[in-house]
């Protein structure tokens, strides 16, 4: 089916032409360019068979047109003889293309243009030679090689240019899809990191409770409190079961976390990703937020997940702090062996009485319409993640500025790849 479509489209395109020699016997048309473009785009086709089908189709199509145009004097034999050389052109061209079919994706555009021009030139010359034999006409005309050579180059440049532009467009679509997939993976990875972090903390707490419960059981047993000690032992066993279930969940999350994350990201890529994510978030909240970034240092890091988790939550908090319109700025720079990340916003700010307790567990100033406290990672957990990575987090305010600024600092040597 594809071969028939190629043949039909080539035959129609060939009717847009010029005839430099001997009337209609030899023509230079768009059919050659169309045929070449189809072969470049449909490399899965059998080139030689496609050339044969196209040659026969062009021969029949042009003979039918001759029959309609000059039906009173039409001769089928004469028409077939006239256009036979054109059919031969497509067959020879397809044979030439078959020689480079497997190497087309590897060839540089300039080299590809040169090879295609040569194939086109040889095919045209053999078409002219066939015409001269069939009609007993001179083979060479004045300026023939120059005209055909120039035409071959122009047609090849046109076809390769069209082919390259189509391939680039397809690559852009693929790249955009891959970018979306990457953003989804990073969102999953960032979320998983937070869940794994909390689960590890919960398991540490469960371990402590188990130890204390067992200690209490021993004390009660020694004191002869059999009923109470038996109850404590049952509670300890149940806590132990919860711990084992948590370990299984943690193991599954860690496997998923490893599968959904990439190898490394640069500081700028992390900042850009956070801005893109929260730009959509601000639109969802129907807020007009302008994001600014200032990148003073940039390098690849394998520890991008905690950075994403921390930055993403600080920036989302900044977006939520803005009433309807404002600015969120993210800065990254190095200072005294540390990589410093700064998130500032022009939102409602933090009340003076809350500045001392904003990092305390359970503290929140966000409530929904039903009066329920907001959920999420919370600044206390952000602080815990920063501290677990060996970093520092602090709130910075100034009487000279209405901005709320959070400053995060990590050891540069810890973040850099290979260190």
C-alpha positions in Angstrom: 0.0 0.0 0.0 2.8 2.4 0.9 4.6 1.7 -2.4 1.4 2.5 -4.4 0.9 5.7 -2.5 4.6 6.7 -3.2 4.2 5.8 -6.8 0.9 7.8 -7.2 2.2 10.9 -5.4 5.4 10.8 -7.5 3.5 10.5 -10.7 1.3 13.5 -9.9 4.2 15.6 -8.6 6.1 14.8 -11.9 3.5 16.9 -13.8 5.0 20.1 -12.3 8.0 20.3 -14.6 10.2 22.1 -17.1 11.4 20.6 -20.4 14.9 21.8 -21.2 15.6 19.5 -24.2 13.5 18.2 -27.1 10.0 19.0 -25.9 8.2 16.6 -23.6 10.7 13.7 -24.1 12.9 14.8 -21.2 11.6 16.8 -18.3 12.8 18.1 -14.9 10.0 18.0 -12.4 9.0 17.7 -8.8 8.5 13.9 -9.2 12.1 13.2 -8.6 12.3 15.3 -5.4 9.0 13.8 -4.1 10.3 10.2 -4.8 13.6 11.0 -3.1 11.9 12.5 0.0 9.6 9.4 0.3 12.5 7.1 0.1 14.3 9.1 2.9 11.3 9.1 5.1 10.2 5.5 4.5 13.5 3.6 4.8 11.5 0.4 5.6 10.3 0.1 2.0 12.0 -2.2 -0.5 13.7 0.5 -2.6 14.1 -1.5 -5.8 10.5 -2.8 -5.9 9.3 0.7 -5.0 11.3 2.1 -7.9 9.8 -0.5 -10.3 6.2 0.2 -9.2 6.9 3.9 -9.4 8.4 3.6 -12.8 5.4 1.6 -14.2 2.9 4.0 -12.5 4.6 7.1 -14.0 4.7 5.4 -17.4 1.0 4.5 -17.3 -0.1 7.8 -15.7 1.7 9.9 -18.4 0.3 7.8 -21.2 -3.2 8.3 -19.8 -2.7 12.0 -19.7 -1.4 11.9 -23.3 -4.6 10.1 -24.3 -6.8 12.8 -22.7 -4.8 15.7 -24.1 -4.4 14.5 -27.7 -7.0 11.8 -28.0 -7.5 12.4 -31.8 -3.8 11.6 -32.6 -3.0 9.5 -29.6 -0.8 6.4 -30.1 -0.3 4.1 -27.2 3.0 2.7 -28.5 4.3 6.2 -29.2 3.3 7.4 -25.7 4.9 4.4 -24.0 8.0 4.9 -26.0 8.2 8.6 -25.1 7.9 8.0 -21.3 9.8 4.7 -21.1 13.0 6.5 -20.3 11.3 8.3 -17.4 10.2 4.9 -15.9 13.8 3.7 -16.3 15.0 6.8 -14.4 13.0 5.9 -11.2 14.2 2.2 -11.4 17.9 3.3 -11.7 17.5 5.9 -9.0 16.0 3.3 -6.6 18.8 0.9 -7.3 21.3 3.6 -6.5 19.4 4.4 -3.3 19.4 0.8 -2.3 23.2 0.9 -2.1 23.1 3.5 0.7 19.7 2.5 2.3 21.2 1.0 5.5 23.6 3.9 6.0 21.2 6.8 5.6 20.8 7.6 9.3 24.5 7.7 9.8 25.4 10.0 6.9 26.2 13.7 7.5 23.7 15.9 5.6 26.4 17.4 3.4 27.8 13.9 2.5 24.2 12.7 2.0 23.5 15.6 -0.4 26.6 14.8 -2.4 25.7 11.1 -2.7 22.1 11.8 -3.7 23.2 14.4 -6.2 25.5 11.8 -7.8 22.7 9.2 -7.9 20.3 11.7 -9.4 22.9 12.8 -12.0 23.7 9.3 -13.1 19.9 8.4 -13.3 19.3 11.5 -15.4 22.2 10.8 -17.8 21.0 7.2 -18.3 17.5 8.5 -19.0 18.9 10.8 -21.6 21.0 8.0 -23.1 17.9 5.8 -23.3 15.9 8.6 -25.0 18.7 9.2 -27.5 18.7 5.5 -28.4 14.9 5.2 -28.7 14.5 8.3 -30.8 17.9 8.4 -32.6 18.6 11.8 -31.1 21.9 13.4 -30.0 23.0 12.3 -26.6 24.8 15.5 -25.6 23.4 19.0 -25.7 25.3 22.2 -25.0 25.5 22.8 -21.3 23.7 19.5 -20.6 26.0 18.2 -17.8 26.1 21.6 -16.1 22.3 21.9 -16.1 21.6 18.4 -15.0 24.4 18.5 -12.4 23.0 21.8 -11.0 19.5 20.5 -11.0 20.6 17.3 -9.2 22.3 19.3 -6.5 19.4 21.7 -6.0 16.9 18.8 -5.8 19.1 16.9 -3.4 19.5 20.0 -1.2 15.7 20.5 -1.2 14.9 16.9 -0.3 17.6 16.6 2.4 16.5 19.9 3.8 12.9 18.8 4.0 13.9 15.4 5.4 16.1 17.0 8.1 13.4 19.5 9.1 10.9 16.6 9.5 13.3 14.5 11.5 14.1 17.5 13.7 10.4 18.1 14.3 9.9 14.4 15.2 12.9 14.6 17.5 11.4 17.6 19.3 8.2 15.7 19.8 10.1 12.8 21.2 12.2 15.1 23.4 9.1 16.8 24.8 7.6 13.4 25.6 10.9 12.3 27.3 10.9 15.6 29.2 7.4 15.0 30.5 8.4 11.5 31.5 11.5 12.8 33.2 9.4 15.3 35.2 7.0 12.6 36.2 9.9 10.4 37.4 11.4 13.3 39.3 8.1 14.1 41.0 7.7 10.4 41.9 11.3 10.3 43.1 10.9 13.4 45.2 7.7 12.2 46.7 9.2 8.7 47.4 12.2 10.3 49.1 9.9 12.1 51.6 7.9 9.0 52.3 11.0 6.9 52.8 12.4 9.5 55.1 9.3 9.6 57.2 9.0 5.8 57.3 12.6 5.5 58.5 11.9 8.0 61.2 8.7 6.0 62.2 10.7 2.8 62.3 13.3 4.4 64.6 10.5 5.5 66.8 8.9 2.0 66.7 12.3 0.5 67.6 12.5 2.8 70.7 9.0 2.0 71.7 9.6 -1.7 71.4 12.7 -1.4 73.6 10.9 0.6 76.2 7.9 -1.8 76.2 10.2 -4.8 76.6 12.0 -3.0 79.5 8.6 -2.3 81.1 7.6 -5.9 80.7 10.8 -7.1 82.4 10.2 -4.7 85.3 6.6 -5.8 85.8 7.6 -9.4 85.6 10.3 -9.0 88.3 7.7 -7.2 90.4 5.3 -10.1 90.1 2.7 -8.2 88.1 1.8 -11.1 85.9 -1.4 -9.7 84.3 0.1 -6.3 83.6 3.4 -7.8 82.3 1.4 -10.2 80.0 -0.5 -7.3 78.5 2.7 -5.3 78.0 4.3 -8.3 76.3 1.3 -8.6 73.9 1.6 -4.9 73.1 5.3 -5.3 72.5 4.7 -8.2 70.1 2.1 -6.2 68.2 4.5 -3.3 67.9 7.1 -5.7 66.6 4.7 -6.9 63.9 4.1 -3.3 62.9 7.9 -2.9 62.7 8.2 -5.9 60.4 5.4 -4.6 58.2 7.1 -1.2 58.0 10.3 -2.9 57.0 8.6 -4.7 54.1 7.0 -1.4 53.0 10.3 0.4 53.2 12.0 -2.3 51.1 9.3 -2.0 48.4 9.6 1.8 48.4 13.4 1.7 48.1 13.2 -0.6 45.1 10.7 1.7 43.5 12.8 4.7 44.4 15.8 3.2 42.7 13.9 2.3 39.6 12.3 5.7 39.1 15.3 7.9 39.6 18.0 8.9 37.1 21.8 9.1 37.8 22.4 12.8 38.3 21.2 16.4 37.7 22.9 19.8 37.7 22.0 22.5 40.1 20.4 24.6 37.3 18.3 21.6 36.1 17.0 21.2 39.7 16.1 24.9 40.0 14.4 24.9 36.5 12.4 21.8 37.4 11.2 23.3 40.6 10.2 26.5 38.9 8.3 24.6 36.1 6.5 22.4 38.7 5.4 25.4 40.9 4.6 27.5 37.9 1.8 25.0 37.2 0.9 24.9 40.9 0.5 28.7 41.0 -1.8 28.7 38.0 -3.9 26.0 39.6 -4.2 28.3 42.6 -5.1 31.1 40.2 -2.2 33.3 41.4 0.0 35.4 39.2 3.5 34.5 40.4 6.7 35.6 38.7 9.6 33.3 39.2 13.2 34.4 39.1 16.4 32.4 39.2 20.0 33.4 39.8 22.5 30.6 39.2 25.9 31.4 40.5 27.2 27.9 40.6 26.4 24.8 38.5 27.6 21.2 38.7 26.2 17.7 38.6 25.1 16.0 41.7 23.8 12.5 42.6 22.1 13.9 45.7 19.5 15.8 43.7 16.4 14.1 45.3 16.8 15.7 48.7 17.6 19.0 47.0 14.4 18.6 44.9 12.4 17.7 47.9 13.6 20.6 50.0 13.5 23.2 47.3 10.1 22.1 45.9 8.5 22.4 49.4 10.0 25.7 50.2 8.9 27.2 46.8 5.4 25.7 47.1 5.2 27.3 50.6 6.3 30.6 49.0 3.6 30.3 46.3 1.0 29.6 48.9 2.1 32.6 51.0 1.4 35.0 48.0 -2.2 36.4 48.0 -2.9 37.0 44.3 0.3 38.4 42.7 3.9 38.3 43.7 7.5 37.1 43.0 9.4 34.0 44.0 13.2 34.1 43.6 15.6 31.1 43.8 19.3 31.7 44.1 22.2 29.2 44.0 25.8 30.1 44.8 28.9 28.8 46.5 30.3 30.3 49.7 33.1 29.1 51.9 32.9 25.5 50.7 29.1 25.4 50.8 26.5 25.4 48.2 23.8 27.9 49.3 20.2 27.7 48.0 18.0 30.7 48.8 14.2 30.9 48.3 12.6 34.3 48.7 9.0 35.4 48.2 7.0 38.7 48.4 4.1 37.0 50.2 2.3 37.8 53.4 5.4 37.1 55.5 5.7 35.3 58.8 4.4 36.9 62.0 7.0 37.8 64.6 5.5 35.4 67.2 5.7 32.5 64.7 9.4 32.9 63.7 10.6 30.9 66.7 8.3 28.0 66.2 7.9 27.6 62.4 10.3 24.6 62.5 8.5 22.9 65.3 6.6 19.6 64.4 2.9 20.2 63.9 3.2 24.0 63.4 1.1 25.3 60.5 -0.8 28.5 59.5 -2.7 26.8 56.7 -6.3 25.6 57.1 -8.8 24.6 54.5 -12.4 25.8 54.2 -13.5 23.2 56.8 -10.9 24.5 59.3 -8.7 21.4 59.1 -5.0 22.0 59.3 -3.1 21.6 56.0 -1.1 18.5 55.3 2.2 18.2 53.6 5.9 17.8 54.4 6.0 20.8 56.7 9.0 22.9 57.6 9.9 20.6 60.5 10.4 17.8 58.0 12.2 20.0 55.6 14.6 20.8 58.4 15.0 17.1 59.2 15.8 16.2 55.6 18.3 19.1 55.4 20.0 18.0 58.7 20.0 14.3 57.6 22.0 15.4 54.5 24.4 17.3 56.6 23.0 20.7 55.7 21.7 23.8 57.5 18.4 25.6 57.2 17.5 29.0 58.5 14.9 31.8 58.2 16.2 35.2 57.2 14.2 38.3 57.6 15.2 42.0 57.4 13.6 45.2 58.5 14.6 46.8 55.1 12.8 44.2 53.1 9.3 42.7 53.1 10.6 39.4 51.6 10.5 36.1 53.4 13.8 34.2 52.8 14.8 30.7 53.6 18.5 29.8 53.3 19.7 26.2 52.8 23.4 25.3 52.8 25.0 22.0 52.0 28.6 21.0 51.8 29.7 21.4 48.2 32.1 18.4 48.5 29.2 16.2 49.6 26.9 17.2 46.7 29.5 17.0 43.9 29.7 13.9 41.9 32.6 11.6 42.7 33.4 13.3 46.1 
